[in-house]
Structure formats: structure tokens, C-alpha cells
Amino acid sequence: MKIKGWEKLSGITYKGLTIVNPIHNADETKYTADILNFNKPGRPMWRLAVLTDKHRFRNLSNNFFVTIRGENQMSSQTIVSKEMILKLSDFRGVFERLVDEILMMEERLLNTV
């Protein structure tokens, strides 16, 4: 299934993290975007990826696999329904939850060191 309006994600910002360069593969089964972290010097890049139910590595029966990989290879992932991808506002909520999870992991890591 094609995600309509994927390019409209560019510019969405949450807690200093901004989505840029949203693209997809030719089969429209993998959608990716870079996430710039404006909170840190050098603006380290995170990565957002969405695999559709038709992707060869996933058999999710109308569900999509969403992953954000942050710095230090920390990542957060979730499986969402097709309906959660169709509206930009719903997808933004998914994005924000995943960012919060990674930021929490980073905070715990800093506190243990």
C-alpha cells in the first residue's frame, strides 16, 4: 500500500528533532526519512523507517512497522495499523511517542554513567 503524502512529513519538528528528506523505494514498500537533532552540536542524524505490509521482510497483514534509530544505535519501534499512517496528524503522534522513548533511553543511559 502506498503512503500518500509521505513527502509532507518534511519539516515536522518535535523536541528539537526535525524530519527531513522523506523518500520511498520504487516498490513503495519502504519509506524513510532523516531526522536532524538540533539539540546537539553538529546536528547528529537519526533515521525514520516505515515498512508496509507488502515489504518482503514483513508480513504484517495491513499493519506497518515503524522504527526510529537514534544516536548510539538506540532505537524504538512499533507496529501500527494502516489507519494510523493515513492521516499526518495520527502519524505525528506515532513519531512523537517513538522520539520520547529514545530520549528516555538516552536519559537513563546518562544517569547510569
C-alpha positions in Angstrom: 0.0 0.0 0.0 1.3 3.4 -0.9 1.5 6.1 1.8 0.1 9.2 0.3 1.6 12.5 1.3 4.8 11.0 2.7 6.7 14.0 1.4 4.6 16.2 3.7 6.5 14.9 6.7 9.4 17.1 5.9 9.7 19.9 8.5 7.7 18.2 11.3 9.6 19.1 14.5 9.2 17.7 17.9 11.6 18.4 20.9 14.2 19.8 18.6 14.1 16.8 16.2 13.1 17.7 12.6 12.1 15.3 9.8 13.9 15.9 6.5 14.3 14.1 3.2 11.4 11.8 3.2 11.7 9.2 0.4 10.5 5.7 -0.6 11.7 2.8 -2.6 10.4 2.1 -6.1 8.0 -0.6 -4.9 6.6 1.8 -2.3 7.1 -0.8 0.5 9.8 1.0 2.4 9.6 4.7 3.4 12.5 6.5 5.1 13.4 10.0 6.3 16.3 11.6 8.1 15.7 13.3 11.4 18.1 16.1 12.4 18.7 16.5 16.1 19.0 20.3 16.6 19.6 19.8 20.3 23.2 18.8 19.9 26.3 20.3 18.2 26.8 19.1 14.7 23.1 18.2 14.4 23.5 14.4 14.5 21.2 12.5 12.3 18.6 9.9 13.3 16.7 7.7 10.9 12.9 7.0 10.5 11.8 3.9 8.6 8.4 2.5 7.8 7.9 -0.9 6.2 4.5 -1.6 4.7 2.6 -4.8 4.9 3.9 -5.7 1.4 7.6 -5.4 2.3 9.5 -8.6 1.7 10.8 -8.7 5.3 7.5 -8.2 6.9 4.2 -10.0 6.7 2.1 -7.8 8.9 -1.4 -8.2 7.4 -2.4 -4.5 7.0 0.0 -3.3 9.7 3.1 -1.2 9.3 6.4 -1.5 11.1 7.7 1.9 12.2 11.3 2.4 13.5 13.3 5.3 14.7 17.1 4.8 15.1 18.8 7.4 17.2 22.3 8.1 18.1 24.4 5.3 19.6 22.2 2.8 17.7 19.4 3.3 20.2 16.1 2.5 18.5 12.4 2.4 19.2 9.8 0.6 17.1 6.2 -0.1 16.9 3.6 -1.8 14.7 0.7 0.4 13.7 -2.4 -0.1 11.7 -2.9 1.3 8.2 -5.3 3.9 9.6 -2.5 5.4 11.8 -0.4 6.1 8.7 -3.2 7.6 6.5 -3.5 10.9 8.5 -0.5 13.1 9.0 -1.8 14.1 12.5 -2.1 10.4 13.5 1.4 9.6 12.2 2.8 12.6 14.1 1.6 11.0 17.3 3.4 7.8 16.5 6.6 9.8 15.7 6.4 11.7 19.0 5.9 8.6 21.1 9.0 6.9 19.4 11.1 10.0 19.9 10.0 10.2 23.6 11.1 6.5 24.1 14.5 7.1 22.6 15.0 10.3 24.6 14.1 8.4 27.8 16.6 5.6 26.9 19.3 8.3 26.4 18.4 9.9 29.7 18.6 6.6 31.6 22.0 5.8 29.9 23.4 9.2 31.0 22.1 8.7 34.6 23.8 5.3 34.9 27.2 6.6 33.7 
